[in-house]
Amino acid sequence: MIRVSVQAEPIDLAAELARVEASGAGGVATFSGYVRADDGVGVLELEHYPGVTEAALHALAEAATGRWSLLAASVVHRVGPMRPGERIVLVAAAAAHRAAALEACAFLIDRLKTDAPFWKREVRGGEARWVEAREGDEAAAKAWLRPGRCA
């Protein structure tokens, strides 16, 4: 079971976990990302390309499901304005064993950061600026392409 959602409303953690736990997996790994108040960020605004973003996230979930034989995967990402401390993303992977769930979860968040078409704008003190991609995100995503990287 794969679930992908791009939404403005807050992520219902309990509902998402219940979905993946219903798969009967032996292990479920999750990652929650939050808006940080780095350097005085008051609001983070995310934009996306509807349809394309969901398709990219679904392709990542399918890749993870095939690579680690996942029983369930969930990728939920918010868009619109968010304040520091709000959950922006949830990734969950359910597998027969913990190692596969943990590796798949790491793969999903690393690849999501570079492969999903989101545009971020930070607002500080009334001034907005677009956020550039980070080199560290690119390196983490590319590391999954190396032969012998995990399963």
Salt bridges, closest charged atoms under 4 A:
GLU16 OE2 - ARG3 NH2 2.79
GLU16 OE2 - ARG19 NH1 2.75
ASP38 OD2 - ARG36 NE 2.90
GLU45 OE1 - ARG121 NH2 2.63
GLU47 OE2 - ARG121 NH2 3.65
GLU54 OE2 - HIS48 NE2 3.85
GLU62 OE2 - HIS58 ND1 3.38
GLU86 OE1 - ARG78 NH1 2.81
ASP115 OD2 - ARG111 NH2 2.67
GLU122 OE1 - ARG124 NH2 2.95
GLU122 OE1 - ARG129 NH2 2.97
ASP137 OD2 - LYS113 NZ 3.80
